[in-house]
Amino acid sequence: MVQQGKPVEFWRWPETNWVNPDIDWKKGKFVTAGVDVGSVSTQAVIMVDGEFYAFGNTRTGSDSPNSAIKGMGYTLEKTDMKIDNIDYCIGTGYGRVNVPMAQQAVTEISCHARGANFMYGPEVRTVMDMGGQDCKAINVDDRGKVLNFIMNDKCAAGTGRGMEVFADLIHVPVWEVGPRSFQISKEPPMISSTCVVFAKSEVVGLLEQGVPENEIMAAYCSAMAHRIMELLKRLGVKEKFVITGGIAKNEGVVKRLEKELGIKTAEQAWANLQYRKKNYPFDTQLAGAMGAALFGQALLKMGKAKSARKPGIVE
């Protein structure tokens, strides 16, 4: 399919950015940033004294350093802040060691745990990070500290990239897959294969047989939910259970996962009263970068890190 001379990229989520109009960063004691370079998308978050100031959510490019630079630039786009005004930056995610503006790297497991604590509240005990490359089930304490975790294998099945391949294959925008997967008369059998390559062949076969697209979406979402459920059961799910990462936006996977587990995930945008009161934007993909920025804030407050801010005139 072609739109205005360009192929339609069904797998690509829209890029977004935001700045908090209620915060004057120049009055902040500590300005910290987190840059989460994932295999599929890159997020940058800026915090001012531990308050959510700005974010940018972009597509990861061909290399991590440029993706980090693009993500940070997109985050700063609506502000009058420069990179030199940031006290401390932490890189996380798949490309965490290749974030040019970062003073330190922290694993995405720790950062998603800490970010989930901030977004959903201190009652969170199990975090499911459903990312582009892999899935991680994490048990945490009331401070967002990791107690235990388990990861899936490196196959893309059950991950964001697997869903993107599927969306492109059936020519349906990735954000439509979840809602449309429930527009069916009855739940079909799930896709049988756990490998993306074989699942792709199975989907092609179903399309050739004339199986309705919505039923195929339901079958694929169900297979993803089942794969994730098996990972969670190996770790042991403790309530309050929440989900971070891109696949958390897919209700077709999330609702089927809840049904298999017999546990409801915390209501996403309304789970944390303090988060809601401050009108912070809610995006499950931001948890890693948010956690990284919060780690930077904690290091500065405890005196375990020195500010890298370069004073100067704000243009």
ChimeraX attribute file (.defattr): number of C-alpha atoms within 10 A of each C-alpha:
attribute: neighborCount
match mode: 1-to-1
recipient: residues
	/A:1	9
	/A:2	8
	/A:3	8
	/A:4	6
	/A:5	7
	/A:6	8
	/A:7	9
	/A:8	15
	/A:9	17
	/A:10	20
	/A:11	21
	/A:12	17
	/A:13	16
	/A:14	9
	/A:15	14
	/A:16	12
	/A:17	19
	/A:18	19
	/A:19	20
	/A:20	18
	/A:21	9
	/A:22	8
	/A:23	15
	/A:24	10
	/A:25	21
	/A:26	13
	/A:27	10
	/A:28	13
	/A:29	14
	/A:30	23
	/A:31	26
	/A:32	31
	/A:33	33
	/A:34	36
	/A:35	36
	/A:36	40
	/A:37	33
	/A:38	25
	/A:39	21
	/A:40	18
	/A:41	25
	/A:42	31
	/A:43	33
	/A:44	34
	/A:45	32
	/A:46	30
	/A:47	25
	/A:48	24
	/A:49	18
	/A:50	20
	/A:51	20
	/A:52	22
	/A:53	24
	/A:54	26
	/A:55	30
	/A:56	26
	/A:57	27
	/A:58	25
	/A:59	19
	/A:60	22
	/A:61	17
	/A:62	9
	/A:63	12
	/A:64	22
	/A:65	19
	/A:66	16
	/A:67	25
	/A:68	29
	/A:69	17
	/A:70	21
	/A:71	28
	/A:72	27
	/A:73	15
	/A:74	22
	/A:75	25
	/A:76	22
	/A:77	17
	/A:78	15
	/A:79	15
	/A:80	11
	/A:81	15
	/A:82	17
	/A:83	16
	/A:84	13
	/A:85	21
	/A:86	22
	/A:87	22
	/A:88	28
	/A:89	31
	/A:90	29
	/A:91	31
	/A:92	33
	/A:93	27
	/A:94	20
	/A:95	22
	/A:96	24
	/A:97	19
	/A:98	19
	/A:99	26
	/A:100	14
	/A:101	20
	/A:102	19
	/A:103	17
	/A:104	17
	/A:105	20
	/A:106	19
	/A:107	17
	/A:108	26
	/A:109	25
	/A:110	21
	/A:111	29
	/A:112	34
	/A:113	30
	/A:114	29
	/A:115	26
	/A:116	28
	/A:117	25
	/A:118	22
	/A:119	29
	/A:120	25
	/A:121	19
	/A:122	17
	/A:123	16
	/A:124	25
	/A:125	25
	/A:126	29
	/A:127	30
	/A:128	29
	/A:129	29
	/A:130	23
	/A:131	24
	/A:132	23
	/A:133	20
	/A:134	21
	/A:135	27
	/A:136	24
	/A:137	26
	/A:138	27
	/A:139	24
	/A:140	23
	/A:141	17
	/A:142	13
	/A:143	15
	/A:144	25
	/A:145	18
	/A:146	20
	/A:147	13
	/A:148	14
	/A:149	19
	/A:150	17
	/A:151	18
	/A:152	19
	/A:153	12
	/A:154	10
	/A:155	15
	/A:156	21
	/A:157	26
	/A:158	28
	/A:159	25
	/A:160	26
	/A:161	22
	/A:162	23
	/A:163	25
	/A:164	21
	/A:165	19
	/A:166	25
	/A:167	21
	/A:168	16
	/A:169	15
	/A:170	18
	/A:171	15
	/A:172	20
	/A:173	17
	/A:174	23
	/A:175	19
	/A:176	15
	/A:177	25
	/A:178	21
	/A:179	15
	/A:180	18
	/A:181	23
	/A:182	18
	/A:183	14
	/A:184	15
	/A:185	8
	/A:186	9
	/A:187	13
	/A:188	15
	/A:189	13
	/A:190	18
	/A:191	21
	/A:192	12
	/A:193	15
	/A:194	16
	/A:195	13
	/A:196	19
	/A:197	14
	/A:198	13
	/A:199	19
	/A:200	19
	/A:201	12
	/A:202	16
	/A:203	21
	/A:204	15
	/A:205	12
	/A:206	16
	/A:207	15
	/A:208	9
	/A:209	9
	/A:210	8
	/A:211	12
	/A:212	11
	/A:213	20
	/A:214	20
	/A:215	22
	/A:216	26
	/A:217	31
	/A:218	28
	/A:219	20
	/A:220	29
	/A:221	28
	/A:222	25
	/A:223	24
	/A:224	25
	/A:225	22
	/A:226	20
	/A:227	18
	/A:228	24
	/A:229	20
	/A:230	15
	/A:231	19
	/A:232	24
	/A:233	11
	/A:234	12
	/A:235	17
	/A:236	15
	/A:237	20
	/A:238	16
	/A:239	15
	/A:240	17
	/A:241	21
	/A:242	24
	/A:243	25
	/A:244	26
	/A:245	23
	/A:246	22
	/A:247	27
	/A:248	22
	/A:249	19
	/A:250	19
	/A:251	19
	/A:252	25
	/A:253	26
	/A:254	22
	/A:255	20
	/A:256	19
	/A:257	24
	/A:258	15
	/A:259	12
	/A:260	14
	/A:261	17
	/A:262	9
	/A:263	15
	/A:264	15
	/A:265	20
	/A:266	16
	/A:267	12
	/A:268	17
	/A:269	17
	/A:270	14
	/A:271	16
	/A:272	18
	/A:273	12
	/A:274	14
	/A:275	19
	/A:276	15
	/A:277	9
	/A:278	12
	/A:279	11
	/A:280	18
	/A:281	18
	/A:282	14
	/A:283	16
	/A:284	23
	/A:285	25
	/A:286	27
	/A:287	30
	/A:288	36
	/A:289	33
	/A:290	32
	/A:291	32
	/A:292	35
	/A:293	33
	/A:294	29
	/A:295	24
	/A:296	28
	/A:297	26
	/A:298	17
	/A:299	14
	/A:300	19
	/A:301	14
	/A:302	8
	/A:303	9
	/A:304	9
	/A:305	16
	/A:306	13
	/A:307	18
	/A:308	16
	/A:309	16
	/A:310	12
	/A:311	9
	/A:312	9
	/A:313	7
	/A:314	9
	/A:315	6
